[in-house]
Amino acid sequence: MASPTVKLSSGYDMPLVGFGLWKVNNDTCADQVYHAIKEGYRLFDGACDYGNELEAGQGVARAIKDGLVKREELFIVSKLWNSFHDGDRVEPICRKQLADWGIDYFDLYIVHFPISIKYVDPAVRYPPGWMSESGKLEFGKATIQETWTAMETLVDKKLARSIGISNFSAQLVMDLLRYARIRPATLQIEHHPYLTQERLVDYAQKEGLAITAYSSFGPLSFLELDVKNAVDTPPLFEHDIIKGLAAKYGRTPAQVLLRWATQRDIAVIPKSNNPERLRQNLDVTGWDLEKQEVEAIGALDRGLRFNDPLGYGLYAPIF
């Protein structure tokens, strides 16, 4: 089974369904990546901050060695962490991340958050996290323009085929587009029925940015992190509308939620350890919900954001 693709403004094709590496344990990551490739996944969404790029790269290398896939058939995504936003820090950390993955280029390299924090030497602590070496959250001085200019040089040097952004507001996207020499190809955002962000999605798509949704299952990914509004929110899998549509189409609630996104040309990056769910999550493009059903799911919007630094006790009010 293969995912259909969406054409990026950079000219490359990005799979509409990928495998997200957030919170994938280091001891299982290589095997999970390998098995995901075996099941047909071609997009892998990683990040410096996830701390498992070395293991993800091992899974990729094994799959290539075993003849399951060629490098050019994969679409590997990674992200620039907040502490490397200074212009002269961008290329060195990108090269380190490429070395961890064991590859020569990223298919897509993304600015993880629109915020600069104080630099932490990778030799001292890696991944660096939100806190500086003093144990405090300290903001950096790099502007988004300085960071983006450095991101553009990654394309010039063929270290990244496409570059993108994540967790940006519409206003920040507008500002970025005013000076970008190379336009962002994608915008990755938290997106699920409890947080539809319709205006942002509509604006970005009209400007030619492909949208990638993370946390497609809403509060589920944040329960183990004990994020209060996630713990207090009814699970989407148990919502009557989602369960009813799952029963109608003979699908799982997860498939309904993923199809709700992909049917609107929004890419998704779920993950699973379970082989059956792995296959199910990839099978979310060959069937359609009715227009009124798509609208009914969207009407569940509560403006509930779960991936908010403030929710983790960090004073970084970026949303």
C-alpha positions in Angstrom: 0.0 0.0 0.0 1.4 3.4 -0.9 0.2 6.9 0.0 -0.9 9.4 -2.6 1.3 12.5 -2.7 0.8 16.3 -2.7 2.9 18.5 -5.0 4.9 21.0 -3.0 5.8 24.5 -4.2 9.4 23.4 -4.4 8.4 20.9 -7.1 8.8 17.7 -5.0 6.0 15.3 -4.2 5.3 14.7 -0.5 3.3 11.6 0.7 0.0 12.6 2.2 0.3 10.0 4.9 3.5 9.5 6.9 4.9 8.1 10.1 5.5 10.5 13.0 8.5 9.9 15.2 7.5 12.1 18.2 7.7 10.0 21.4 9.0 6.9 19.7 11.2 5.2 22.2 14.9 4.9 21.3 15.0 1.2 22.0 12.2 0.5 19.5 12.7 3.3 17.0 14.9 1.5 14.5 12.5 -1.5 14.4 9.4 0.7 14.1 10.9 2.6 11.2 11.9 -0.6 9.5 8.5 -2.2 9.9 6.7 1.0 8.8 8.8 1.0 5.6 7.9 -2.7 5.1 4.2 -1.8 5.4 4.5 1.0 2.8 5.3 4.2 4.7 7.6 6.5 2.8 7.4 9.7 4.8 9.1 9.9 8.2 8.6 13.0 10.3 11.5 13.5 12.8 13.1 16.3 14.7 16.2 17.2 16.7 14.0 17.5 19.8 12.7 14.0 19.6 16.1 12.6 20.4 15.8 9.5 18.2 17.2 10.5 14.8 20.2 8.2 15.1 17.9 5.2 15.7 15.5 6.3 13.0 18.4 6.4 10.6 19.4 2.9 11.6 16.0 1.7 10.6 16.2 3.4 7.3 19.7 2.0 6.6 18.6 -1.5 7.4 15.5 -1.2 5.1 17.7 0.1 2.2 20.3 -2.6 2.8 17.6 -5.3 2.7 16.3 -3.9 -0.6 12.9 -2.8 0.8 13.3 0.7 -0.5 15.8 3.1 -2.1 16.8 6.4 -0.5 15.1 8.4 -3.3 11.8 6.7 -2.6 11.8 8.0 1.0 10.7 11.5 2.1 12.6 12.3 5.3 11.6 15.3 7.4 13.4 16.9 10.3 13.3 20.1 12.2 15.5 23.0 13.4 15.3 23.3 17.2 14.8 26.7 18.9 18.3 26.9 20.3 19.8 26.9 16.8 18.0 29.9 15.2 21.1 32.1 15.0 22.1 32.3 11.3 25.5 30.7 11.8 24.0 27.8 13.9 21.6 26.5 11.3 23.9 24.8 8.8 26.1 23.0 11.4 23.1 21.5 13.3 21.5 20.5 10.0 24.7 18.7 9.1 24.8 17.0 12.5 21.2 15.8 12.1 21.9 14.5 8.6 24.9 12.6 10.0 22.7 11.1 12.7 20.2 9.9 10.0 23.0 8.7 7.8 21.8 10.6 4.8 23.1 13.4 2.5 19.9 15.5 2.4 16.6 16.1 4.0 13.5 16.0 1.8 12.1 18.7 4.1 13.7 20.6 6.9 11.3 22.7 9.1 11.6 25.5 11.6 10.1 23.7 14.6 8.8 26.8 16.5 8.8 30.5 15.7 10.9 31.3 18.7 14.6 31.7 19.4 16.1 30.5 22.7 19.6 30.6 24.0 22.1 28.3 22.3 23.1 25.1 24.0 26.3 23.4 22.6 25.3 19.9 21.3 28.5 18.6 22.9 27.2 19.6 26.3 23.6 18.5 25.9 21.7 16.9 23.0 18.9 17.2 22.3 19.0 20.6 24.1 15.4 20.9 25.1 13.8 24.2 26.2 16.2 25.1 29.0 19.5 26.8 28.8 22.6 25.4 30.6 21.5 27.5 33.6 18.3 25.5 33.9 16.1 28.4 32.8 14.2 29.2 29.7 16.2 32.1 28.1 15.2 33.7 24.8 17.6 34.2 22.0 18.0 37.2 19.7 17.6 35.7 16.3 14.8 37.1 14.2 12.7 34.8 12.0 14.2 36.5 9.0 17.7 35.7 10.1 16.8 32.1 10.6 14.9 31.8 7.4 17.7 33.3 5.3 20.0 30.6 6.8 17.4 27.9 6.0 17.4 29.1 2.4 21.1 28.4 2.1 20.4 24.8 3.0 18.5 24.5 -0.2 21.3 26.2 -2.1 23.8 23.7 -0.7 21.5 20.8 -1.4 21.3 19.8 2.3 17.5 20.2 2.1 15.3 19.8 -1.0 12.4 21.7 0.6 12.1 23.9 3.7 9.1 24.7 5.8 7.7 26.0 9.0 5.8 24.7 12.0 3.6 26.2 14.7 3.5 29.6 12.9 0.4 31.9 13.0 -1.1 33.4 9.9 0.4 36.7 10.8 3.9 35.2 11.0 3.4 33.4 7.7 2.3 36.7 6.1 5.5 38.4 7.4 7.7 35.6 6.3 6.3 35.6 2.7 7.2 39.3 2.4 11.0 38.6 2.4 11.4 34.9 1.7 13.6 34.2 -1.4 12.5 30.5 -1.1 8.9 30.2 0.0 8.1 27.7 2.7 6.8 24.5 1.1 4.8 23.3 4.1 3.2 24.5 7.4 3.0 21.8 10.1 0.4 22.6 12.8 -1.6 20.9 15.6 -4.8 20.0 13.8 -7.7 17.8 14.9 -11.5 18.3 15.3 -11.0 20.1 18.7 -8.6 22.5 17.0 -9.4 23.0 13.3 -7.7 26.4 12.8 -9.8 26.9 9.7 -8.6 30.4 8.8 -4.9 29.5 9.1 -5.4 26.4 7.0 -7.4 28.2 4.4 -4.8 31.1 4.2 -1.8 28.8 4.0 -3.3 26.6 1.3 -4.3 29.6 -0.8 -0.6 30.8 -0.5 0.6 27.4 -1.8 1.8 25.9 1.5 1.0 22.3 2.0 -0.5 21.6 5.5 0.7 18.8 7.7 -1.3 18.0 10.8 0.2 16.6 13.9 -1.7 15.2 16.9 -4.6 14.2 14.6 -6.2 12.2 17.5 -6.5 15.3 19.7 -5.8 14.8 23.4 -4.7 11.1 23.1 -1.0 11.9 22.5 -0.9 14.2 25.6 -2.4 12.0 28.3 0.9 10.4 29.2 2.4 14.0 29.5 -0.3 14.8 32.0 -1.3 18.0 30.1 -4.3 19.1 32.1 -6.7 20.1 29.3 -6.0 16.8 27.5 -6.8 14.8 30.6 -10.0 16.8 31.1 -11.2 16.5 27.4 -13.4 13.6 26.1 -11.4 11.3 23.8 -12.2 11.8 20.1 -12.2 8.0 19.6 -15.2 7.8 21.9 -17.2 10.7 20.4 -20.6 9.6 19.1 -20.0 11.3 15.7 -16.7 9.7 15.2 -17.9 6.3 16.4 -21.0 6.5 14.2 -19.0 7.2 11.1 -16.6 4.5 11.9 -19.5 2.0 12.1 -21.1 3.3 8.9 -17.9 2.9 6.8 -16.5 -0.2 8.5 -13.4 1.8 9.6 -11.7 2.6 12.9 -12.3 5.9 14.7 -8.6 6.7 13.9 -9.2 6.1 10.2 -12.2 8.5 10.2 -10.1 11.2 11.9 -7.2 10.8 9.4 -9.6 10.7 6.4 -11.2 13.9 7.7 -7.8 15.6 7.2 -6.5 13.9 4.1 -9.8 14.4 2.2 -9.1 18.1 2.6 -5.5 17.7 1.3 -4.0 17.9 4.8 -1.1 15.5 5.3 -1.0 13.4 8.5 1.8 11.7 10.4 0.3 9.2 12.9 2.4 6.5 14.5 1.6 3.1 16.0 3.5 0.1 17.4 0.7 -2.2 16.4 1.1 -3.8 12.9 -2.6 -3.8 12.2 -3.1 -0.2 13.2 0.0 0.7 11.2 -1.7 -0.7 8.1 -5.0 0.9 9.0 -3.4 4.4 9.4 -2.0 4.1 5.9 -5.4 3.2 4.5 -7.0 6.7 4.8 -7.1 8.0 1.3 -9.0 5.5 -0.9 -12.5 6.3 0.4 -14.5 9.4 1.2 -16.7 10.9 3.9 -19.7 12.9 2.7 -19.5 16.7 2.6 -21.9 17.1 5.6 -19.9 14.5 7.5 -16.7 16.4 7.0 -18.5 19.5 8.2 -20.0 17.7 11.2 -16.5 16.7 12.4 -15.2 20.2 11.9 -18.1 21.5 14.0 -16.5 19.8 17.0 -13.9 22.6 17.2 -13.3 23.9 20.7 -10.1 25.9 20.0 -8.4 23.4 22.3 -4.6 23.4 21.9 -2.7 20.7 23.6 0.9 21.3 22.4 1.4 24.6 24.1 4.6 25.4 26.0 2.5 27.1 28.7 0.8 23.7 29.3 4.2 22.3 30.2 4.9 25.1 32.6 7.1 27.0 30.2 6.6 30.7 29.9 6.8 30.8 26.1 3.5 32.4 25.1 3.8 31.8 21.4 0.2 30.9 20.7 
